[in-house]
Structure formats: structure tokens, C-alpha cells
Amino acid sequence: MNTQSTFTILFSILIAVLQAEGGAKQVAPRAPSAGQGAPLMGRPFAVAPRDVRPIPGVVLVKLLPNTEPDRAKMTATPGTFGMARLDAVLRRHNVQSVQRTFHPRPRIVLPGGTDLTLIYTLRVPTETDADALVERLNLDPQVEYAERVYPNYIDVIPNDPDYNLLKHLQRISAEAA
């Protein structure tokens, strides 16, 4: 019996066992509970603080497809979309700037894909109630969603078994970056 036929037989047995058990079970990874880190190569995960707060004064808005802001008005009047109903909301909440989050590039948007050119970053003064702005924008029929922006935290250390051999990363404090 050659190696290829042995492999084929073993693979067939594995498939038969999985089908008999109702398919492979998918197990979701367990995240460490707040304040505790699961050890990885003898080191703990970095854990985000319990009271994660949104970044003050920043809101993301995604417009619905076929909703096109007036670029000329946006350039002439900072803090506007050039669309009367949305601009009234932005004025009420003292929005200082509206900027495209992702720069447009010639590309094909696949069906069911996300058109990133419809996402905008709004800047408001820190004393402005950004949560009220988000609630009001989510009620607008031209807006797909509006949400606050939260900081990102590093939550893992590389799982490379040879990570401890990469001394140059330790010298530049790559984990702290």
C-alpha cells in the first residue's frame, strides 16, 4: 500500500466519523474575564479597562447607498453634508467638521459588500452631547447608522513559539507600542 492510498483511506475514515457525529463542532474561544488575563507563553493578555469610554467629540456616520452628499457645499461650508435635513441636525449639535473616513479609490464594490466611501467622521466639541447626536442621526432615513468611536486596545501577545527569540522587538518595546 503506498502513501497516497493510505492517506485517502485515513481521510475517508475521518470524514465518515465526522458525519456520524453530526459534523465538526465549532467551539468559540473563551475570552479572559475583565481584570484577568489568560496566560499565553507564560505571559498574560493585555486587558482593556472595564470602563471603556468613547473617544470624546468623534462620531462615525454611514449614509445609505444612493445618498450622495453635495461635495461643493461640504467644501464651502465645513461641518455640513450639503443635504438640508442632515445639515439642520449637524447645526443643532454644533458639528465642526465632516470628513470622509476612507478615501475613495476606483474599485468594484461586491454585492453585499460595504462601500467604505459612505462612512464619514464627524467632529464635535467635547462638551457637546455626542450620544444625543448619534440618536438623532440614527432616526434619519438617509443614515444607515451612526455610532460613537471607542479606543482599540491590544488584547493579545503574538503566539509565535519563537517570539522570545526576536530580541529586536523587545529592545524597541514593541509590546508597549
N, C-alpha and C positions, 0 to 999 in steps of 0.2 A: 504494500500500500504506500503510495507516495504522499508527500507533504500536502499537496493541494487537495487530494481526496480526503485526507484526514481532517483538514480544515473545513471542508464542505460538510462533512458528517457532523463535526462538532457544532458548526454554525446552525445546521438544521435542528440538532437536538436543543440548542439554546432557544431557537425560535419556537419550537414545539412546547418547551417548558413555559416560556413567557405567555404563549397563547393559552395554555392550560390554566395559568394563574390569573387570567383576565388582563394580561398586558403588564407592562412595566409600571411600577408605581413611581409617581413623582413625589419627592419629598422636598418641601420648601425649606430653605436654610433657616436656622434659628438665629435671630439677631440677638446680640447681648443685651441684657436689660440695662436701663439707664444707670449709670454710675458704676457698672461692672463691665469689664472687657473680657472677652473670651481669648484665652492665650493662643497665639499663633507664633510658632517657632520660639516659644519662650518669652514672647512679648505680648502685651495687651493691645487690643484695638484702641484707637483713639475714639472717645465717646463724646458726642455733642452734648452741650449743656441742656438741662431739662427745660429751661425757659427760653427756647429759641424764639427770637422776635424778628419780625420782618425788618428789612433794611428801610430806615426812615426816608420818606419822600420819594419812593420809587414804586411805580405801578406798571404792570405789563397788560397790554390790551391786544387782543387778536380780533380783527374785523372779519366779518363774514365774507366768503368769496363773492365776487361781483360787487363789492362795496369799495369804490375807489376814491380815496381822498383827493382833494384838489391840491396838487403839488405846488402850483403857483401861489395859492393862498397860504399854504403851510410855510413857504419860504418867506412870504411878505409879512405874515403875522405869526410870530413864534407862539407856541402853545395852542395851536389850532390844527384841526384836520381839514378845514375848508368845507365842512359839512355842517349846516346850520344847527341841527338838533344836537349833535355831539359837541359842537363848539360852545353852545349855551351851557352844557353840563361842565365842560372844562373851565369856562369863565367863572361859574359859580364856585368851583373848588380851587380856583387860583392856580391852575396848571401853568407852569413856567415854560416847559418845553415838551415837544412831541418829536421823537426821533425814531426812525426805523431801527429795529433791533438788529436785523440781519440785512446786509447789503444785497441788493438784487444782483443775480448773476444769470446769464442765459442758461436755462436748464429746463428739463421737462419735469413737471410735477405729475407723479404717477397717480392713477385713480385711487382714492382713499388716502393719499399721502397728504402731508401738511405743507401748505405753501407758507414758508417762513417769512416771505416778504410782506405778509399781512399782520405781522406782530410788531407792535410799537412800544417803546419805553416812554412813560410819562414821568416827568419830574415835577414835584410839588414842594412847597416849603415844608419843613419838618413839623411846623405847628398845625398844618392842615390835616384834617381827619381823612387819611387815605382810605380807611375802611369804608367810610361813607361814600367816597368817590367810587370805590370798587363796586359797592352795592348798586349805586345808581347806574354805572356803566353796564352792569350785567342785566339791567332791565331794558336796555336799549335794543331795538330789533336789528340794528346794524352791527352789533358787537357779538362775536361768538363767545368770548369770555374775557373777563378782567380779573387780575389777581395780584396780590402783593408778592414781592420778591423776598425770598429768605436766603440767608447766607448758606454756603455749602461748607461742609466740614469733611475732612479726610477721615474715613472710618475704617481703613484697613492699612496694614503694612504689607508690602509685596510678599507673596507666598513662594517666592523663588527659594529653593533649598540652598542655593549658593549665595543668597543675599549677603550673608555675613562676610563673604569673600570680596565683596565690592567695596573696598575701603574708601575709594574716592567719593562715594555717596555719603559715607559717614563723615568724611573730612569737610564736606560743604554743608553738612546738616540738612540733607535732602528730606528727611522725615519731618523736620520742623517747617519746611517751606510751604 
